[in-house]
């Protein structure tokens, strides 16, 4: 999958985004200390992103639970504006969580090349 900001790679069910090279200077041009500092900053940014995803997911679960309770209280003839607003809020937060999951920060993993396919030889 190619994104406008880079390349997304799925490894073990987890999506990683590889950002364009110009956002990260070449490692050969950096000192060891600069590379370590950059690595720490990237790890911290991804840690914060992951915590934000957890927090938003908890909130999403609570909103979905509230939505279900509101729907259960309604009947076939009435659907309140409150239920519609709750559904819209769930949808908006779910999209936000999905986008955060796509936005890994830093260079992605170096995927192993796929093995070459083996074709049977004709006799």
HELIX and SHEET records of a PDB file:
HELIX    1   1 UNK A   21  UNK A   23  5                                   3    
HELIX    2   2 UNK A   27  UNK A   29  5                                   3    
HELIX    3   3 UNK A   32  UNK A   73  1                                  42    
HELIX    4   4 UNK A   81  UNK A  102  1                                  22    
SHEET    1   A 3 UNK A   2  UNK A   3  0                                        
SHEET    2   A 3 UNK A   6  UNK A  11 -1                                        
SHEET    3   A 3 UNK A  14  UNK A  19 -1                                        
END                                                                             
